[in-house]
Amino acid sequence: MSHPVVDVTGIELLGDHRVALRFSDGERRERDLSPLLTGPVFEDVRCDPAIFAGVAIDSDSGVLCWPSGVDVDAELLRYDDLWNETVALTRSA
């Protein structure tokens, strides 16, 4: 299924790895990012709360990003079908 392109326009840290996100289409989602923070590229983000709290919105691409250069796509965070599919894949791996 194809989805319209969106940008993350706002982020609020909710504790642990949970965030509240606002998108350019006006929608809001709360997500626990834990299932996405797998593998060695996300190790610092996953293990260090201060590094996780350094999350920002890349002004050019509208994605979530961290100073280390890792990022998470806005469409994945916005659309429930993409989110659910990705989370299911990470849990079965």
N, C-alpha and C positions, 0 to 999 in steps of 0.2 A: 504494500500500500504506500502510495506517495503522500507526503505531507508538505504543507507550505513551510518554507524556511522561516525560522524565528531566531531571535537573539535573546539571550538572557539580559534583562535590563536591571535586575535588582537581586540581591542575595542577603539573607539574614541567617546567621548561625543559630541553630536551635539546641545545640549540645550534642556531644559525641560526634558522630559523622552525619548528623541530620541538618538539613538546610531548608529554608523556605525560599522559593525562587519566583521571580516575576519575569514575564516574557513580553516581547514586543507586540504580541497579539492581545495583550491584556490579561491573559490567563495567569494563574498562580498555582504552584505545585509545592508540596512538601515531599522531600525525598531523603531517605537514608542512603547515603552514598557508599556505605560499607561494601555492598556486593561488587561495586565497580573498582574499588581500591585494591586490586589484586596484582600479584606479580612484583618483580623487583623495581619497576619504574615508579610504582606508587608506594614503595616501602616507607619512605620518610613521611609522606602525607598520611599514610595509614597509622603509623606508629607514634608520631610526635604531634600532640594536640596543637602546639604552637605553629608548626608548619601547616597543619590542616587549616588553622585559623587565618593563614596568609592567603587564602583563596581570594581571587579577584575575577573580574569580568574583563576579558580581552576586548579592548575598544574597537579593534579592527574586525574581529571575527564573531564577537558576541557569545563566546563560549566561556565556561569556567576554566580558570587556569591557576597554576601555582608558580612561584618563582623558579622552581626547578625546570619548568618548561612543559610539564605534563598538563593535559587538559581533558575536559569532558564535553562532548558535543551537545549543543542546545536542544536539537530535535530529540535526541535520546532522553533528555531530562524532561522535555515538555509533553511528549506523546505517550500515553499509557501503554499502548500496544508495543511500541519499541522498548519502553522501559521493562515491561513484564517479560518480553522475549529475552532481552539481554540478561536480566536478573536470573531467569530460569537457566540460561546457558552457563552463567558463572557458578551457579549452585550445583550443576550437574558435572562440572569439570573436575 
